[in-house]
Amino acid sequence: AAGTRDVSRHAGGVTEGAQQTGAAATQVRAASGELAQKAELLRGQVDRFLGGIRAA
């Protein structure tokens, strides 16, 4: 009986850890998408800046 309780308790901990890992992965995915958008915006700004320098 004690072994069964230990297994159940550990299984609950594994489930909680998996949920936390999933939440962290979701946050990382959102942050990487945001970073990609900002990188694209910066790339456009740099291209316009360099185009202005070339035209001058």
Secondary structure as GFF3:
##gff-version 3
##sequence-region A 1 56
A	DSSP	alpha_helix	2	55	.	.	.	ID=ss1
###
